[in-house]
Amino acid sequence: MTTTQQIIRQKLQSTFSPLHLEVIDESHMHSVPEGAESHFKVVLVSDAFQGETLINRHRQVNKVLTEELQGDVHGLALHTLTPEDWFNRGGTVPDSPECLGGSKQSV
């Protein structure tokens, strides 16, 4: 059985031919049932983003993942970079913040 994580990876790989691609399932960090594939962090480094604004980069990714975003994927943290951006950052992106929603929210 193909997982949502694998589907996301395949679609982004075939569409953007990335220099670097990470699709990280962060569902365990959220108030979801065990085994849920609902929250992902995507690090996508591609020449396709040259000259594109951040919002347009995100729109491109969201368009490719329309089906997943209309399904079980609830959260998608996007880090869409050109190769130059990636190298200037030393090949790193920030960690995702702790989830404060659902039962994890403090009173």
PARO-721923 format. One line per 5 residues: number of its first residue (from 1); their letters; for each residue x, y, z of N, C-alpha, C, O. Coordinates in steps of 0.2 Angstrom, whole numbers. Example, Ala and Ser with C-alpha at 12.3 -4.5 7.8 and 13.67 -1.06 7.14 Angstrom:
% PARO-721923
1> as> 66/-28/39/62/-22/39/66/-16/39/71/-17/42; 64/-11/35/68/-5/36/64/0/39/67/6/40
***
This chain:
% PARO-721923
1> mtttq> 4/-6/0/0/0/0/4/6/0/9/7/4; 3/11/-4/7/17/-5/4/22/1/-2/23/1; 9/25/4/7/30/9/6/37/6/8/38/1; 3/41/10/2/48/8/9/51/7/10/55/3; 13/50/12/20/52/12/23/50/5/26/55/2
6> qiirq> 23/44/3/26/42/-3/22/45/-9/26/47/-14; 16/46/-9/12/50/-15/15/57/-15/16/59/-21; 15/60/-10/17/67/-10/24/67/-13/26/72/-17; 29/63/-11/36/63/-13/36/62/-21/39/65/-24; 32/57/-23/32/55/-30/30/61/-34/33/63/-39
11> klqst> 24/64/-32/21/70/-36/26/76/-36/27/79/-42; 29/77/-31/34/83/-31/40/81/-35/43/86/-38; 43/75/-34/49/73/-38/48/74/-45/52/76/-49; 42/71/-48/41/71/-55/39/78/-57/41/79/-63; 36/82/-53/34/89/-56/40/94/-56/41/98/-60
16> fsplh> 44/94/-50/49/99/-49/56/97/-50/61/101/-50; 57/90/-51/64/88/-52/69/91/-47/74/94/-49; 68/90/-41/71/94/-36/79/92/-35/81/87/-36; 83/97/-33/90/96/-31/89/93/-24/94/88/-22; 85/94/-20/84/91/-13/76/91/-12/73/96/-13
21> levid> 74/86/-9/67/85/-7/67/81/0/69/75/0; 63/83/4/61/80/11/54/80/11/51/86/11; 51/75/13/44/75/15/43/71/21/44/65/22; 42/75/27/43/73/34/36/72/36/32/77/37; 34/67/39/27/66/42/28/68/49/31/65/53
26> eshmh> 24/74/51/24/77/57/18/76/61/16/79/66; 14/71/59/7/69/62/8/68/69/4/70/73; 13/64/71/14/62/78/15/68/83/14/68/89; 16/74/80/17/80/84/10/84/85/10/89/88; 5/81/83/-2/84/83/-7/79/86/-6/73/87
31> svpeg> -13/82/88/-18/78/91/-22/75/86/-28/77/84; -19/69/84/-22/65/79/-22/58/81/-17/56/84; -26/53/78/-25/46/80/-19/44/77/-16/46/72; -16/39/81/-10/35/79/-10/33/72/-15/30/70; -5/34/68/-5/31/61/-8/36/56/-8/35/50
36> aeshf> -11/42/58/-14/47/54/-8/50/50/-3/51/52; -9/51/44/-5/54/39/-8/61/37/-11/62/32; -8/66/42/-12/72/41/-7/78/41/-10/84/39; -1/78/44/3/84/44/10/83/41/13/78/44; 12/87/37/18/85/33/22/92/33/20/97/32
41> kvvlv> 29/91/33/34/96/32/37/95/25/40/89/25; 37/99/21/40/98/14/46/103/13/45/109/14; 52/100/12/58/105/10/59/103/3/61/97/1; 58/108/-2/58/107/-9/63/112/-12/62/118/-12; 69/110/-14/74/114/-18/74/113/-25/75/107/-27
46> sdafq> 72/118/-29/71/117/-36/73/123/-40/71/129/-38; 76/122/-46/77/128/-51/70/130/-53/70/136/-55; 65/126/-53/58/129/-55/56/135/-51/51/138/-53; 59/136/-45/57/142/-41/61/148/-43/59/154/-40; 65/148/-47/69/154/-49/64/160/-51/60/158/-56
51> getli> 65/165/-48/61/171/-50/54/171/-48/50/176/-49; 52/166/-44/45/166/-42/45/168/-34/49/167/-30; 39/172/-33/38/174/-26/36/168/-22/35/163/-24; 37/169/-15/36/163/-11/28/161/-11/27/155/-11; 24/166/-12/17/164/-13/16/160/-19/12/155/-19
56> nrhrq> 19/161/-24/18/158/-31/21/151/-30/19/146/-33; 27/150/-27/30/144/-25/25/139/-22/24/133/-23; 22/142/-16/17/138/-12/11/136/-17/9/131/-16; 9/141/-21/3/139/-25/5/134/-30/1/129/-31; 11/134/-33/13/128/-37/13/121/-34/10/116/-36
61> vnkvl> 15/121/-27/15/115/-24/8/113/-22/6/107/-23; 4/118/-20/-3/116/-18/-7/113/-24/-11/109/-23; -5/116/-30/-9/114/-36/-7/106/-37/-12/102/-39; -1/105/-36/1/98/-38/-2/93/-32/-3/87/-34; -3/95/-26/-5/91/-21/-13/93/-19/-15/91/-14
66> teelq> -17/95/-24/-24/97/-23/-28/91/-20/-31/92/-16; -27/85/-23/-30/79/-21/-29/77/-14/-33/76/-10; -23/78/-12/-21/76/-5/-23/81/0/-26/80/5; -23/88/-2/-25/93/2/-33/93/3/-36/96/8; -37/90/-2/-44/89/-1/-46/83/3/-51/82/4
71> gdvhg> -41/79/4/-42/73/8/-39/73/15/-42/77/19; -35/69/17/-33/68/24/-27/73/26/-26/73/32; -24/76/21/-19/81/23/-22/87/26/-25/91/23; -20/88/32/-23/94/36/-18/100/37/-20/106/37; -12/98/37/-7/103/38/-1/102/33/1/96/33
76> lalht> 2/107/30/7/106/26/12/112/27/10/118/24; 18/111/30/23/116/31/27/116/25/31/111/24; 27/122/21/31/122/15/38/126/16/37/132/18; 43/123/13/50/127/13/52/126/6/55/121/4; 50/131/2/51/130/-6/57/135/-7/56/141/-7
81> ltped> 62/132/-10/69/136/-10/72/135/-17/71/130/-20; 75/140/-20/80/139/-25/86/136/-23/87/136/-17; 90/133/-27/96/130/-25/101/136/-22/104/134/-17; 101/142/-24/104/147/-21/102/149/-14/106/150/-9; 95/149/-13/92/150/-6/95/144/-2/97/146/4
86> wfnrg> 95/138/-4/96/132/0/104/133/2/105/132/8; 108/134/-3/115/135/-1/117/141/4/121/140/8; 113/146/3/114/152/7/112/151/14/114/154/19; 107/146/15/105/144/22/109/138/25/107/136/30; 114/136/21/118/131/24/114/124/23/116/120/27
91> gtvpd> 109/123/19/106/117/18/101/115/24/100/110/26; 99/121/27/94/120/33/88/124/33/88/129/29; 83/121/36/77/125/37/75/125/44/77/120/48; 70/129/47/69/129/54/64/123/56/61/120/51; 65/121/62/61/116/65/54/118/65/52/124/66
96> specl> 49/114/64/42/115/65/40/117/72/43/114/77; 36/122/74/34/123/80/30/118/83/27/114/80; 30/118/90/25/113/94/18/114/92/16/120/91; 14/109/92/7/110/90/3/113/97/5/110/102; -1/118/96/-5/120/101/-12/119/101/-16/122/104
101> ggskq> -14/116/95/-21/114/94/-24/108/98/-20/105/101; -30/108/97/-34/102/100/-33/101/107/-33/106/111; -31/95/109/-30/93/116/-24/96/119/-22/96/125; -19/98/115/-13/101/117/-13/108/119/-8/110/122; -18/111/118/-19/118/119/-19/119/127/-23/116/130
106> sv> -15/124/129/-15/125/136/-21/130/138/-23/134/134; -23/129/144/-29/133/146/-27/139/150/-31/143/153
***
